Amino acid sequence: MNLFQAIVLGIVQGLTEFLPVSSSAHIRIVPALFGWEDPGAAFTAIIQIGTLTAVLIYFAKDIVSITGAVISGILKGKPFDTHEAKTGWMIAVGTIPIVCFGLIFKNSIETTLRSLYWVCSSMILFSVALSMAEQHTRSRQDQGLRGKTMAEIGWKEAVVIGLAQSLALIPGASRSGVTITGGLFTHLDRETAARYSFLLSIPSVFAAGIYELYKTRVHIMASTDNITNIVVATLFSFVFGYLSIAFLLNYLRRHTTNVFIVYRVVAGMGILAMIATGKLLP
């Protein structure tokens, strides 16, 4: 790719990583619309380091608190002594499913599942799941029941949301989308579901990014253009990822995810229509 393409894809990654619209789908769809080559799953995983950095900075206070509590709990022989320590272990447990499924289905994720048929279908189908979760949340609100906060997340919620996160391996599913869906079904309020989703993403995104960076290091180092493109795309994904986090958390305090659900359905059906009419190759 050239520098302009790297900038565009970095912006797309940053804007869509945390919104429940699927960054992997957009990294696949945008190049297809412009007639560019598919940058591949490895490129996506590497530039996610930029959005990971955005999470680390935005939630620095929470991360330091959780990490300190985990270490303190281990040293005291009471690993679940505080809520912060328990949260750290719950994030670790919630990361296990996506790691296991990621290793098992690695080849399919990088090849077959990147077909636009898969991408668009999962955008639509998982938006239906998110819509059902929203209906569940509204039903609880009509009954006068409030959503759970971060302090009320337990092992059941951690396991369910962790399993939901593994579905994000399917391009088009959306990591934030499926984890927010899992959070809403386990009675978290929308902002808490998003906040926990971002924290849960840290271990898996870090592991995937470092792994792909190591695996493709020879190709990246083959030319200065490759290095420049990766660095630039990662920087843009960081900047726009940080802005995306701030926007979504503020938005979900007062709104539902309906606008994202509608967008996913319209975009997915639009791309499938373009494929059906021969305007786009799958």
matplotlib code that plots the C-alpha trace (Angstrom):
import matplotlib.pyplot as plt

x = [0.0, 1.0, 1.2, -2.3, -3.8, -2.0, -3.4, -7.0, -6.8, -5.3, -8.2, -10.8, -9.2, -9.2, -12.8, -14.3, -12.3, -14.4, -17.7, -19.9, -19.7, -16.6, -13.2, -12.2, -15.2, -14.3, -10.7, -11.9, -14.7, -13.0, -10.1, -12.6, -14.7, -11.6, -10.2, -7.2, -5.8, -7.0, -4.4, -5.0, -5.7, -2.0, -2.0, -5.2, -3.8, -0.6, -2.2, -4.6, -1.5, -2.4, -5.9, -4.6, -2.3, -5.4, -7.1, -4.0, -3.8, -7.5, -8.0, -4.5, -5.9, -8.1, -5.3, -2.8, -5.3, -6.2, -2.6, -1.5, -4.4, -3.6, 0.1, -0.8, -3.3, -0.8, 1.9, -0.6, -1.9, -5.4, -5.8, -9.5, -9.3, -10.5, -12.8, -9.9, -7.9, -10.9, -11.5, -8.0, -8.4, -11.8, -10.3, -7.6, -10.3, -12.4, -9.4, -9.0, -11.8, -10.6, -7.0, -8.1, -10.5, -8.1, -5.4, -7.8, -9.4, -6.4, -6.2, -10.0, -9.9, -7.1, -8.5, -12.1, -13.8, -12.4, -14.8, -17.2, -20.1, -18.9, -18.1, -21.5, -23.5, -21.9, -22.4, -26.1, -26.6, -24.7, -26.5, -29.7, -28.1, -27.3, -30.9, -32.2, -29.8, -31.2, -34.7, -33.8, -32.3, -35.3, -37.6, -35.6, -35.7, -39.5, -39.6, -37.6, -34.5, -31.1, -28.1, -25.0, -22.0, -18.3, -18.3, -21.1, -19.5, -19.0, -17.6, -20.7, -20.6, -16.9, -17.3, -20.3, -18.7, -15.4, -17.1, -18.9, -15.6, -14.4, -17.1, -15.2, -12.7, -15.3, -14.7, -17.8, -18.9, -17.2, -15.3, -17.1, -20.4, -20.4, -19.0, -21.5, -24.2, -22.9, -22.8, -26.4, -27.6, -25.9, -27.7, -24.8, -25.7, -24.6, -21.6, -20.4, -20.7, -18.6, -16.0, -15.5, -15.4, -12.4, -10.6, -11.2, -9.7, -6.3, -4.6, -5.9, -5.2, -1.7, -1.0, -2.4, -0.5, 2.9, 2.5, 1.7, 4.4, 7.0, 5.7, 5.7, 8.9, 10.9, 8.3, 7.9, 11.6, 12.0, 11.6, 11.4, 8.0, 6.6, 7.9, 6.6, 3.1, 2.8, 4.0, 1.8, -1.3, -0.7, -0.3, -3.5, -5.4, -4.1, -5.4, -8.8, -9.1, -8.7, -11.4, -13.6, -13.4, -14.3, -17.2, -18.8, -18.6, -20.2, -22.8, -23.9, -24.7, -27.7, -28.4, -28.9, -26.8, -29.7, -27.9, -25.0, -27.4, -29.2, -25.8, -24.6, -27.7, -27.7, -24.0, -24.0, -27.0, -25.6, -22.3, -24.1, -26.2, -23.1, -21.7, -24.9, -25.0, -21.3, -20.1, -17.9, -15.9, -16.5]
y = [0.0, 3.6, 6.2, 7.6, 4.2, 3.6, 6.9, 6.1, 2.6, 3.9, 6.4, 3.7, 1.3, 4.0, 5.2, 1.7, -0.3, 0.8, 1.6, -1.5, -1.5, -3.8, -2.5, -5.7, -5.4, -1.8, -2.6, -5.2, -3.2, 0.2, -1.2, -3.2, -0.1, 1.8, -1.1, -1.5, -4.9, -6.5, -5.5, -8.8, -9.9, -9.5, -5.8, -5.2, -7.0, -4.9, -1.5, -2.4, -1.7, 1.9, 1.5, -0.6, 2.3, 4.6, 2.3, 2.2, 5.9, 6.6, 4.0, 4.5, 5.1, 2.0, -0.1, 1.0, 0.4, -3.1, -4.2, -2.9, -4.7, -8.0, -7.8, -6.9, -9.7, -12.2, -11.0, -11.1, -14.6, -13.1, -12.8, -11.8, -9.6, -6.4, -5.7, -4.3, -7.5, -9.6, -7.5, -8.2, -12.0, -11.8, -10.0, -12.8, -15.5, -13.7, -13.6, -17.4, -18.1, -15.7, -17.0, -20.6, -20.1, -17.7, -20.4, -23.2, -21.2, -19.0, -20.2, -19.7, -16.2, -15.1, -16.6, -17.9, -15.6, -12.5, -13.0, -10.1, -12.6, -13.6, -10.0, -8.6, -11.5, -11.3, -7.5, -8.1, -11.2, -9.8, -6.5, -8.6, -10.0, -6.5, -5.4, -8.2, -7.2, -3.6, -4.9, -6.9, -3.8, -1.7, -4.3, -4.3, -0.5, -0.5, -2.7, -0.1, -2.2, -0.5, -1.9, -3.2, -1.0, -2.0, -2.7, -5.3, -7.4, -10.9, -14.2, -15.0, -11.8, -12.1, -15.6, -14.7, -11.5, -13.4, -16.1, -13.3, -11.6, -14.8, -14.2, -11.1, -13.4, -13.5, -10.4, -8.2, -9.3, -6.3, -6.9, -4.0, -5.0, -8.6, -7.8, -5.0, -7.5, -9.9, -7.2, -6.1, -9.6, -10.0, -6.8, -4.3, -0.7, 0.5, 2.6, -0.1, -2.7, -0.6, 0.3, -3.4, -4.3, -1.9, -3.2, -6.8, -6.1, -5.2, -8.7, -10.3, -7.2, -6.9, -10.6, -10.6, -7.5, -8.6, -12.0, -10.7, -8.1, -10.8, -13.2, -10.6, -8.7, -9.9, -8.6, -5.3, -4.7, -5.5, -1.8, 1.6, 2.1, -0.9, 0.4, 3.9, 2.6, 0.4, 3.2, 5.9, 3.6, 2.7, 6.4, 7.4, 4.5, 5.6, 9.2, 8.4, 5.4, 7.7, 10.1, 7.1, 5.9, 9.3, 9.7, 6.2, 6.4, 9.8, 8.8, 5.6, 7.6, 9.0, 6.9, 3.3, 1.5, 1.6, 4.0, 1.5, -1.4, 0.4, 1.4, -2.2, -3.6, -0.9, -1.2, -5.0, -5.2, -2.4, -4.3, -7.6, -5.7, -4.4, -7.9, -9.3, -6.6, -7.3, -3.9, -5.4, -8.7, -10.7]
z = [0.0, -0.3, 2.4, 1.7, 2.0, 5.2, 6.6, 5.5, 7.0, 10.2, 10.6, 9.8, 12.3, 15.0, 14.4, 14.2, 16.7, 19.7, 18.0, 17.7, 13.9, 13.4, 12.6, 10.8, 8.5, 7.6, 7.1, 4.6, 3.0, 2.5, 0.4, -1.6, -2.3, -3.5, -5.5, -3.1, -2.1, 1.1, 3.8, 5.5, 9.1, 10.1, 9.2, 11.2, 14.2, 14.1, 13.8, 16.6, 18.8, 18.2, 19.5, 22.3, 23.3, 23.3, 25.8, 28.0, 28.1, 28.5, 31.2, 32.8, 36.3, 36.2, 34.8, 37.4, 40.1, 38.8, 38.2, 41.6, 43.3, 41.6, 42.5, 46.1, 46.4, 45.2, 47.6, 50.5, 49.5, 49.0, 45.2, 45.3, 48.4, 46.6, 43.7, 41.6, 42.1, 41.3, 38.1, 37.0, 37.4, 35.7, 32.7, 32.5, 32.6, 30.1, 27.7, 27.6, 25.1, 22.4, 22.7, 22.4, 19.5, 17.8, 17.7, 16.6, 13.8, 12.9, 9.3, 8.6, 10.2, 7.9, 4.8, 4.3, 6.9, 5.2, 2.3, 2.0, 2.2, 5.7, 6.7, 5.6, 6.9, 10.4, 10.4, 9.9, 12.1, 15.1, 14.9, 15.4, 18.6, 19.8, 19.0, 21.1, 23.9, 23.7, 23.9, 27.0, 28.6, 27.8, 29.3, 32.5, 32.6, 32.1, 35.2, 37.1, 37.2, 36.8, 35.1, 37.0, 37.5, 37.3, 41.0, 40.5, 37.8, 38.9, 37.6, 35.6, 33.7, 33.1, 31.6, 29.5, 28.1, 27.6, 25.5, 23.6, 22.9, 21.1, 18.5, 17.5, 15.7, 12.9, 10.7, 10.9, 14.3, 16.1, 19.4, 21.2, 19.6, 20.8, 24.3, 24.8, 23.7, 26.3, 28.9, 28.2, 28.4, 31.8, 33.0, 32.8, 32.0, 28.5, 29.7, 32.0, 29.2, 26.9, 29.6, 30.6, 26.9, 26.4, 29.4, 28.4, 24.9, 26.3, 26.7, 23.5, 21.3, 22.8, 22.2, 18.7, 17.7, 19.1, 17.6, 14.1, 14.4, 15.2, 12.5, 9.7, 10.9, 7.9, 5.4, 7.3, 7.5, 3.8, 2.9, 4.5, 2.9, 4.7, 8.0, 7.4, 6.4, 9.5, 11.8, 10.2, 10.2, 13.9, 14.9, 13.2, 14.7, 18.1, 17.7, 16.3, 18.6, 21.6, 20.3, 19.6, 23.2, 24.6, 22.1, 22.8, 26.6, 26.6, 23.9, 25.8, 29.0, 27.2, 24.1, 23.0, 20.4, 17.9, 15.5, 15.2, 14.7, 11.8, 10.3, 10.4, 8.7, 6.0, 5.3, 5.2, 2.9, 0.7, 0.2, -0.5, -3.1, -4.7, -4.9, -6.3, -9.1, -9.9, -8.8, -6.1, -5.9, -2.7]

ax = plt.figure().add_subplot(projection="3d")
ax.plot(x, y, z, "-o")
ax.set_aspect("equal")
plt.show()
